Amino acid sequence: MASGETRTAVGAAVMRAIEGRARQPLFDDPLAERLLTGWTAVMVRNRALRSAFLRLLNRVGPGFYGAVVCRTRVIDDACRDALAAGLRQVVILGAGMDTRPYRMPAMSQARVWELDLPAVQAEKKAALARVLPEAATHVRYAPIDLTVQTVGDVLAQAGADLSVPTLLLCEAVTMYVPDSAVDRLFSFTGTLARGSRVVLTYLPAAVRDDPHHAGWAQRLSWRSAFDPPEVARRLAEQGLRVRADLGAEEYQVRLLRPLGRTLDVFAGERVVIAG
């Protein structure tokens, strides 16, 4: 039986695949749909089933789909910007079914390290083996359990060169691990080489503490949350300047309205870009 983490990773891939079928998609991720098998693959390819799934998802978690696909676009843009600036090493923490190393041409020129739990990585490797004609030689995998290991130690043991500027991606991770793990993650960002960039998502403390979101908190097992000024302060303590901190309101203005799209977006996750 798949672990909860594996189901979460596949669930994000399902939403990216559905977005690929939108009339005006926020991003291009053709690989997401190809990674799916079984009922999820059937559902994504069938318009009626897709619509029924999205209606159900929006009843259970209003705005969750919008939050996932909007954050995907924001992080895609941040990746392109960092790679265009010359960064040639990428670390993806909690990589799940992230397809960026395989679908973004600029990332194929970088050395990529994917870090996640062993079970999730096994599922990912099996899925990629089904759909890619050959292994991606620029990607390396290193298993990690953030509750007991530090990112720096794992990368050092795996052979990563942290003396070079690095793009660190941490998508949908911090809210699901204890504060001690997030503390170690922030400390690690301070060891990155000058010129590095950090892109991470976090749960606003105001959302976590709002009783209207108690159902979300229980359903998603939230553990850590921060106010935006606290995130900026903690990154500044590590020598990193916040370039952008985006959430539901910014997604509506910058991403959805220009496309004429009406999409609910849950405010329970923000993306911060620093460097």
N, C-alpha and C positions, 0 to 999 in steps of 0.2 A: 504493500500500500504506500502511496506517495506521502511524503512528510508534509506538514503544514507549510514549511518554507518552499518546498517544490510546488505545491498547489498555488501558492502566492505568486511564484515566478511565472508559472504557466498562465495564471489569470491575467497578469500584466501583458503577456504576449498576446492573449486573446483580444484584449482591448486595443492593442496596437494593430492587430490584424483587422479588426472591425473598422478602425479608423481608415485603414487603407482602402476600404470599400466606400468611404464617404464621397459625396459629390465633389466637395472641396476639402480634401484631407489636409491636416496641419503639417504632415511630414510624409516622407516616402520610406516605408519599411516593408518591402515585398517579402523579405525573409521571414517575418513574423508568422504569416499565414502558413508558409511552407513547413515551419517547425511543428505545427499542430497535427494531431492524429485523433482518430476516434470521433466522438460526438462533437468536440470543439471544432474540428475541421469541417464537419458537416454543417454545423450551425453557422459558422462564419461565411460559408459559401452559398447559403440559402437566405435570400432576402427576408422571407417571412419569419424564419427562425431567428435571424439576426435582430429583427425588429422586436420580436417577442422577448428575446434575451435582454435587450436594452431597456425595454419597459419594465421588466422584472427587476433588473439591476437598479434602475432609478427609483423604484419603490423601496427596495431594501436599503440602498445607499444613495440617496439623492446627491447628484453632482459628483459621484465618485469617478464615473467614466470621464467626465470633463476634466477633472483634476489630473488623471493619469495621462491623458493624451496631450493636454496643454503642457504639463511638465516635460513630457517627452520632447516636444518641439523646442522648449526653452533650453533644455540640456543639449539637444542636437546643435542648436545655434552656438551655444557656449563652446562646444567641442570644436566646431569649425573655426571659430574665432581663435581659440588657443592653438590649434594646429597651424593655422595660417600665420600665427605669430612665431612659429618655429619650434614649438614643443614637439619632441619626438619620442617621449615615453608617456604611456597612459596606464594608470592604475585604476581598475574598476572594482570598488569594494561592494560586496553584495551584488555581484554581476547578474545573478539569476539568468533569465533568457535574453539579456541585453544583446541586440544584434549589431550595435554600432561598429565593433571591430571588423565586421564582415560585410557591412553594407555601405560604409562611408569610405570613399576612395582615399581621402586624406589620412584616415586612420590606418590604412594598409601600409603606409610608409613609416609608421611608428612601431615601437616595441610595446606590446600591450600585455599587461598582467591582469588576469581575472582572479579575484579572490571571492570565495564563498564556501558554504558548508559542503563537505564531500558529497552528500547525497544530491544536492542541487547541481553540482558540477558534473556528476555522473549522468544525470538526466540531460543536461545541456550537451555534453559531448555525444551522447547517443543520438540526440535530435539532429545535431549538426552533421554527424556522419551519414545520416539518411539523405540529407539534401545538398551537401556540398560535394563537388566532384573530387576535391582533395583537401587535406587539412590546411588550415591557415597557419603558415609557419611563423607569422609575426606575433602570434598569441601564445602566451604561457599561462598555465593554471597553477594556482597555489591554494590548497584548502586552508580555511581559517574558521575558528570559532571565536568571535569577538568577546565573548564572555570570559574567556580564559587566555586569549592570545593577543599580542599587540601587532598592529599592521607592520611596523618597522621591522620587528624580529622575523616575521613570516617572509617579508620581501627580501630581507638580507639572506636568510637561509635559502631562498629560491634563486638567488643570484641577480636580483635587480640592482641597478646602479643608481642609487639615490643622490649621487653627486651631480646629476644632470637635471635640468628643469623638467618637471613632471606635471602632468594633468591628472589630478585625483578626482574621480567621480564617486560619489556616495549617494545613490538614489534609493529612497525608501528604505533606509536602514536605521537612522538614529532614533526614530520613535519606537522601535521594536526591541531595543537593547537597553540594559540598565544604565543609569547615570555614570557608573564607574567605567563602562566601556566607551561611552561618549567622551568622558574626560580623557581617556587614553588616546582616542581618535584626535581630539583637538590638540593634544600634546604632540602627536605625530605630525600634524600639519606644520608645526614649528620647525621640524627637522628637514623639511623639503628644501631643495636648492633654490637659490635666488632666481626669480623669474618663473617659478612654478605657479600653477593656478589650482584652485579648489572649487568644486561644484558639489554642493550637498543640499539635501532636502531635510526639512525639520518640521516638527509639529509646534505651532504657536501655543504658548502656555494658556493664553486666553481661550483658545478653542478647547483645550483639554479640560480646563476648569469650568467651562460653561455647562450647567446641568442639562441643557437641551441636547448636548452631545454625549450624554452618558451611554446611550445605546452604541454609538460609534466606538467609544472607549472600550466597552466590553467586547464588542464584536471584533475589533482589530487589536485588542491587547496592547494598547498604548502603554509605554513605560517612561519615556523621556520627552520633555517638552521645554521650549525656551521662548522668551520674548525676543523679537528682532533686535533690540538694542543689546541684549545679552549676547546674542550670536556675534554681532559686530564687535563687541568688546573682547570676546574670547578669541576671535580670529586676530584682532589687532594685537593682543598679547603674544600671538605667535608670529607677528610680523607681516600679517596679511591684511590688505585693505579691501573692504567690500566694494565691488563694482556694481552689483545689482542685488536686490532682494525682492523677489516677485511672488505674488500669490493670485488668488482668484480675481480680484479687482483688476490687476494689471493684465491678466490673461484676457479678460473681456475686452479691454480697451486696445491692447496691442495685437492680439491674435485673432479673436473671434469676430469683432465688429468689422474689421477691414474685409473679412470674407463674407460678411452678411450672415454669419451663422448664429443661431440661437442655441446655446448649450449651457445647462446648469453646471456650475463648477463649485465643488465643496471647498470650503476655506481651511480645511484641516491640514494643509501642507504648503510650505513655501520653499522656493528654490533660492539659495544664496550662491553668488558667484564672487570669488575673492582671489586676489593675487597682487 
